[in-house]
Amino acid sequence: RWNEYPPDAHHGRHIPSGVLTYRENGRIVRSYSDSPLVYLPTPDFSMPFNVLCLVSTVIAIVYGSIFSLTTKELVCIKETAVKPGLLLQLITALRGALKRQEPSATSVDAAAMGEVPATDEVLATE
């Protein structure tokens, strides 16, 4: 039972070696690897401070969110009072510009003949 607790915390832990078993000329051969030593983190005096800071931060975020949700006054506003955002204004302006744009003669002739107009032709007619 005393083997379960290593004498030095900074020593680390030994991991059992790996075993490779194979057949060679009708007999079984076992090959063993080295036993690696894995270093484990050892506690020091800064760890309780780190835990205290982490827990305090989580509690502050949770408490702040709950406090904010419970103390704010909810006010209903009319939809007409809300102005659309910049992205929505841009999309609306682009849709309006595309609807107002009429097809040019070159693109109509090309479509009638089954050809697709080049990009320069479409841009030149605008």
N, C-alpha and C positions, 0 to 999 in steps of 0.2 A: 504494500500500500504506500509506502514512502516513495516509491518510484513515480507515482502520479504527480508529485509536486517537485519541480526542479529546485535545486538549492539556490540558483541565481536567476533573478527575473530578467536580467539583461542577456542571459545566455541564449534564449530562444528555445524552440522545440525541434526535436528530430522527427522527420517524417520517415516512415518505413520505406525501404528501398523497393524499386520496381523489379519484377521478375519476368524474364523472357524465356519461354519454354519452346523448344523446337526439336525436331527429329533429325539426327545426322547418322547415316549408315545404320539405320534400324534401331538406334538407341535414343533415349530422351535426354536432351541436354538442357540444363537450366543455367541461365546467366543472370547475375544480380547486379543492379546498379548501386552507386553510392547512396548513402543515406543523407539527404539534404538537410541543412539546418535552416529553419525559418525563424527570422527575428520578429518578435511580436512587439507591438507598441507598449511601452511601459508608462504607467501613470506618473505624472509629475504634478507640481503645485499649480500649473496653469490650466489644467483640465477642468477643475471645478469652476474657475472663472469663465472659461469658454462656454460651459454648459449653462451657467447662470445668465450670461449674455444672450445666448440663443433662446432660452426659455423666456426671458424677459421680452425679447423682441417679438416672439410669437404671441405672447399674451397681449402686448401692446397693440399689435395689428388686429387681433381678434376683438379686443375690447373697443378699439377705435372704430372698427367697422360696425359693430353692434350699436355703439353709442350714436354714431352718425345716422344709422337707419332709424333708430327709435326717437331721435330728437328733431329730425327735420320735419317741416310742415309741408305736406303735399298740397299743391295748388293746381287745379285744372286750368288749362289755357285752351283757347279756341284755336282751331287749325289755321284760321286765316291770320292769326297773330304770329304764327311761326314762319319765318323766312327760310326758303330753301338754302341749303349749303352751296358752297362754291362748285363742288363737283356736279350737283344736280342742276345748277344753273348752266354749267358748261355743256352737259349732255342735252338739256332742253334747247340750247342755242344751236348745237350741231344738228339735232333732229329737224329744227325749223329750217336751217340752211339747206339741208338735204331735200326737204319736201318742196321748197321753193325752186330748187334747181331743176330746169327743164332739160331733157336730153338734147344734145347738140345734133346738127345735121350729119356730121361725120360718124358719130356713134350709131345713129339710126340707119344710115346707109350700110355701115359695116355689119350691123346686126341683121339687116335684110339679106345681105349676101352671105351670111354665115361666118363672117370673119370677126375676130375680136380686135378692137382698136388698140393700138399701142398706147402706152402710158403718156407719151409726149403729145399725141393727138388730143387726148381727153383734157390734159392740162392746158393745152394751147387754146382750146375753145372756151375756157372758163373766163 
